[in-house]
């Protein structure tokens, strides 16, 4: 009791005791948060519940898609064994009769699950992508310049100073702002050597080793930076993993106009993706090609199904295993 009169209202846990009127200290009440503060807390809680619900629905659709794909693979193996008149695979002998009954009602080409509704990029192309480019903490001057040139490479990309922001807050801010892709550049002793690409709101997240970074001024003989949406060339990315990496990279760019004179190339050479930026012009019957930079190389080593802040908690879709006996012989990104 302060001011002589006890509080006439019952105590409410978690609320401080304050005077009802600063000028009159005889009557006291329990402080209630302002309407704006309560509304903000409700909206934040609603947003978190909506994100959790969307994530659960996404994982359920993903599991259903994987189950349908495994079932389709079994049917294809059974069909090939019957067509070639050879022994059934050991893992299919118990359920061969049930699969054969399903094959009688299947239409060739209709059971393909590659274009599933669960595809993370099913809405790509309807609106231009919103790409955010940032760096690791305390970047060097060369990494900051390289981040600016990556923004020139990707039309519409914006650069954000990292500061001391943690990954969780960074991904949350990008998700709230409607960003579709978050690109984080890393360095070692002033040399760019890593790139993490996170597709929002649910993933996937691809990690690349970056090497051979050459800035625009180091290429030489350049004019202004072309800002038009480029045509894309994806060369020798024809394996399942190569198509997956190509899908992640190509959806950073908006749909170009037919008369665009700019070309961005992702060429696979021994599982290393060469990234080149060119402009071309016609001179009579010949075409002149000029590189405008930047120039660098990418090598994927990890693809996770979650977003960047989830880290090891996200499921691993693919991981590079270099320390195996057949690692030098394998070609992961190309079918040949």
C-alpha positions in Angstrom: 0.0 0.0 0.0 1.3 3.4 -1.0 -0.4 6.7 -0.6 -2.7 5.5 2.2 -5.3 3.6 0.3 -5.1 -0.1 -0.6 -5.6 -1.2 -4.2 -9.3 -2.1 -4.8 -8.5 -4.4 -7.8 -7.4 -8.0 -7.5 -3.8 -8.8 -8.2 -2.9 -9.9 -11.6 0.3 -12.0 -12.0 3.0 -10.4 -14.2 1.6 -6.9 -14.2 3.3 -4.1 -12.2 1.4 -1.9 -9.7 1.3 1.7 -10.9 -0.9 4.7 -9.9 -4.1 5.2 -11.9 -3.5 8.9 -12.1 0.0 10.3 -11.4 -1.5 13.4 -9.8 -3.8 11.4 -7.4 -1.9 8.6 -5.6 -4.9 7.5 -3.6 -6.2 4.9 -6.0 -4.0 2.3 -7.6 -4.5 -0.2 -10.3 -2.6 -2.9 -12.1 -0.9 -1.8 -15.4 -2.4 -3.3 -18.6 -0.3 -3.2 -21.8 -1.4 -0.7 -24.4 -3.7 -1.8 -27.2 -1.0 -1.3 -29.8 1.5 -3.5 -27.8 -1.1 -6.3 -27.4 -2.0 -6.1 -31.1 1.6 -6.4 -32.1 2.1 -9.4 -29.9 -1.0 -11.1 -31.3 0.1 -10.4 -34.9 3.6 -11.8 -34.1 2.2 -15.0 -32.6 -0.2 -15.4 -35.5 2.6 -15.1 -38.0 4.7 -17.7 -36.1 1.8 -20.1 -36.0 1.1 -19.6 -39.7 4.8 -20.2 -40.6 4.8 -23.4 -38.5 1.6 -24.6 -40.1 2.9 -23.9 -43.6 6.1 -25.7 -42.8 4.2 -28.8 -41.5 2.1 -28.9 -44.7 5.2 -28.5 -46.8 6.9 -31.5 -45.1 3.8 -33.6 -45.4 3.5 -32.9 -49.2 7.2 -33.6 -49.5 6.9 -37.0 -47.8 3.9 -37.9 -50.0 5.9 -36.9 -53.1 8.8 -39.1 -52.0 6.5 -42.0 -51.4 4.9 -41.7 -54.8 8.3 -41.4 -56.5 9.5 -44.6 -54.8 6.4 -46.4 -55.8 6.8 -45.2 -59.4 10.4 -46.4 -59.5 9.4 -49.9 -58.4 6.8 -50.0 -61.2 9.4 -49.0 -63.7 11.8 -51.7 -62.5 9.0 -54.3 -62.7 8.0 -53.2 -66.2 11.6 -53.4 -67.5 12.0 -56.8 -66.0 8.8 -58.1 -67.7 9.7 -56.5 -71.0 13.2 -58.0 -71.0 12.0 -61.4 -69.7 14.5 -61.6 -66.9 14.4 -62.4 -63.2 12.6 -59.9 -60.9 14.8 -57.8 -58.5 15.0 -59.4 -55.1 13.4 -56.4 -53.3 10.3 -56.5 -55.6 9.4 -60.2 -55.4 7.1 -59.9 -52.4 5.0 -57.1 -53.9 5.3 -58.0 -57.6 1.7 -59.2 -58.0 0.3 -56.0 -56.4 2.5 -53.8 -58.6 1.5 -55.8 -61.7 -2.2 -55.1 -61.0 -1.4 -51.4 -60.7 0.6 -51.5 -63.9 -2.5 -52.7 -65.8 -4.3 -49.4 -65.0 -1.3 -47.1 -65.4 -0.9 -44.9 -68.6 2.8 -44.5 -69.7 4.0 -41.0 -68.9 1.1 -40.1 -66.7 2.5 -41.3 -63.4 5.6 -39.0 -63.5 5.9 -37.1 -60.2 8.6 -34.7 -61.4 6.1 -31.8 -61.8 4.6 -32.2 -58.3 2.6 -29.5 -56.6 5.2 -29.7 -53.8 7.9 -28.2 -56.0 9.4 -25.2 -54.2 9.6 -23.2 -57.4 6.1 -23.9 -58.7 5.2 -20.2 -58.5 8.4 -19.0 -60.2 7.9 -16.9 -63.3 4.6 -15.3 -62.1 6.5 -12.5 -60.4 10.1 -11.3 -60.6 12.3 -12.8 -57.9 13.4 -10.6 -55.0 17.0 -11.4 -54.2 18.9 -10.1 -51.2 22.7 -10.3 -51.2 24.7 -10.0 -48.0 28.1 -11.0 -46.6 29.6 -12.6 -43.6 30.4 -10.4 -40.6 33.1 -7.8 -40.9 33.7 -8.2 -44.6 36.8 -7.0 -46.4 36.7 -4.2 -49.0 37.1 -6.8 -51.8 34.2 -8.9 -50.6 32.0 -5.7 -50.4 32.9 -4.9 -54.0 32.3 -8.4 -55.1 28.8 -8.3 -53.4 28.0 -5.2 -55.3 29.0 -6.8 -58.6 26.9 -9.9 -57.8 24.0 -7.5 -57.5 24.8 -6.2 -61.0 24.9 -9.8 -62.2 21.4 -10.6 -60.9 18.8 -8.1 -62.0 16.8 -6.5 -59.2 19.0 -7.9 -56.4 19.7 -5.7 -53.4 22.7 -5.6 -51.1 22.3 -5.4 -47.3 25.0 -4.7 -44.8 25.3 -7.6 -42.5 26.5 -5.8 -39.4 26.1 -7.9 -36.3 22.7 -9.5 -37.3 22.4 -13.2 -36.6 21.2 -15.6 -39.2 17.8 -16.2 -37.5 16.9 -12.5 -37.5 18.3 -12.1 -41.0 16.2 -14.9 -42.5 13.1 -13.7 -40.5 13.4 -10.2 -41.8 13.8 -11.4 -45.4 10.9 -13.7 -45.1 8.7 -10.9 -43.7 9.8 -8.6 -46.5 8.8 -11.1 -49.2 12.3 -11.9 -50.3 12.4 -15.1 -52.4 16.2 -15.8 -52.2 18.9 -14.9 -49.7 22.5 -15.1 -51.0 25.3 -15.0 -48.4 29.0 -14.5 -49.5 31.9 -15.8 -47.4 35.6 -15.1 -47.5 39.0 -16.2 -46.1 41.7 -13.6 -45.7 40.0 -11.2 -48.1 39.4 -13.8 -50.8 35.8 -14.8 -51.6 35.6 -18.5 -51.2 32.0 -19.5 -50.3 28.4 -18.9 -51.4 25.2 -20.0 -49.6 21.9 -19.7 -51.4 18.7 -20.0 -49.5 15.3 -20.1 -51.1 12.5 -18.7 -49.0 10.2 -19.3 -47.2 10.9 -23.1 -46.8 14.1 -23.9 -48.6 16.1 -25.5 -50.1 19.5 -24.2 -49.2 22.5 -24.8 -51.4 26.1 -24.3 -50.4 28.9 -23.7 -52.9 32.6 -23.4 -52.9 33.5 -20.2 -54.7 36.9 -19.8 -56.5 38.6 -17.7 -59.2 36.6 -14.5 -58.5 37.5 -11.8 -61.0 36.0 -8.3 -60.6 34.6 -6.3 -63.5 37.4 -3.8 -63.5 39.9 -6.7 -63.7 38.3 -8.1 -66.8 39.1 -4.9 -68.8 37.6 -3.1 -71.7 34.2 -2.4 -70.2 31.5 0.2 -70.5 28.5 0.6 -68.2 27.1 -2.4 -66.4 24.1 -4.0 -68.3 21.0 -4.1 -66.2 18.7 -6.0 -68.5 17.4 -9.4 -67.6 19.8 -11.9 -69.3 19.2 -15.1 -71.3 20.5 -18.1 -69.4 22.7 -20.9 -70.8 22.9 -24.1 -68.6 25.5 -26.3 -70.2 26.1 -29.9 -69.3 23.8 -29.9 -66.2 21.8 -32.9 -67.3 22.1 -35.4 -64.4 19.4 -35.4 -61.7 21.7 -33.4 -59.4 22.7 -31.1 -62.2 19.1 -30.3 -63.0 18.4 -29.6 -59.4 21.4 -27.2 -59.1 20.3 -25.6 -62.4 16.8 -25.1 -61.1 18.2 -23.4 -57.9 20.4 -21.1 -59.9 18.1 -20.2 -62.8 15.3 -19.0 -60.6 17.5 -16.1 -59.3 16.8 -14.4 -62.6 13.6 -12.9 -64.0 12.2 -13.8 -67.3 14.1 -11.9 -70.0 12.7 -10.0 -73.0 13.2 -11.6 -76.4 15.4 -8.7 -77.6 17.8 -8.8 -74.6 21.5 -8.6 -75.6 22.8 -10.1 -72.4 23.7 -13.7 -71.7 24.7 -15.4 -68.4 26.3 -18.8 -68.7 26.5 -21.6 -66.2 28.8 -24.2 -67.8 29.8 -27.4 -66.1 33.4 -28.5 -66.5 34.4 -31.5 -64.3 31.7 -30.8 -61.7 32.8 -27.1 -61.5 30.3 -24.5 -62.7 31.8 -21.7 -64.6 29.8 -18.5 -64.3 30.3 -15.9 -67.1 28.4 -12.7 -68.0 28.5 -11.5 -71.6 26.8 -9.0 -73.9 26.6 -9.5 -77.7 25.9 -7.4 -80.7 25.4 -8.1 -84.4 27.8 -6.9 -87.0 26.3 -7.8 -90.3 26.3 -11.7 -90.4 28.7 -12.0 -87.4 28.0 -11.8 -83.7 30.5 -10.1 -81.4 30.7 -11.4 -77.8 32.1 -9.3 -75.0 32.6 -10.4 -71.4 31.5 -7.8 -68.8 32.1 -9.7 -65.6 32.2 -10.6 -62.8 33.7 -14.1 -63.4 33.9 -16.9 -60.8 33.5 -20.6 -60.4 31.1 -22.6 -58.2 31.2 -26.1 -56.9 28.3 -27.5 -54.9 29.0 -29.5 -51.8 25.7 -29.5 -49.8 22.0 -29.1 -50.4 19.6 -29.0 -47.4 15.8 -29.0 -47.5 15.4 -26.3 -44.9 16.4 -22.7 -44.6 19.7 -21.2 -43.7 19.1 -20.6 -40.0 18.1 -24.2 -39.3 21.6 -25.5 -39.9 22.1 -29.1 -39.0 18.5 -29.5 -38.0 17.4 -29.5 -41.7 17.4 -32.7 -43.7 20.2 -33.2 -46.1 19.1 -33.8 -49.7 22.6 -34.3 -51.1 26.1 -34.1 -49.7 29.5 -34.3 -51.6 31.6 -37.2 -50.4 35.1 -36.6 -51.7 37.0 -39.2 -49.6 35.7 -42.3 -51.3 37.5 -44.7 -53.7 35.4 -43.8 -56.7 35.3 -40.0 -56.1 37.8 -39.1 -58.8 35.9 -41.1 -61.4 32.4 -39.9 -60.8 30.7 -37.0 -62.6 27.9 -35.7 -60.5 26.5 -32.8 -62.5 26.5 -34.3 -66.0 25.1 -37.6 -67.3 28.2 -38.4 -69.2 
